[in-house]
Amino acid sequence: MLSTIIGLASGALGGNLAGGILKNASMGPLWNSVVGILGGGLGASVLGMISPEIGAAAASGSMDIGSILGSVGGGVAGGGILMTIIGFIKKAMNKA
């Protein structure tokens, strides 16, 4: 449960980092955070599926440094990637 919360919070951070770096894809702090949270949850889950060690550590509830870093990394990456994709789609739809 705690690893999921870490992944979601890290996703919000990743969404806002991506929005800050890619100004043309940014949707504002609120929506960057919302989309980042969704992406963070997905990113942490996907990382758990790809790396069985991280997935097993997260499922067992153990909070060693490896599982924490895995949740943070998956959350930041997932949040940033999803925010970037949705930001560019929104921008393309506004042009049409």
Buried (B, 14 or more C-beta within 10 A) or exposed (E): EEBBBBBBBBBBBBBBBBBEEBEEBBBEEEBBBBBBBBBBBBBBBBBBEEBEEBBEBBEEEEBEEBBBEBBBBBBBBBBBBBBBBBBEEBEEEEEE
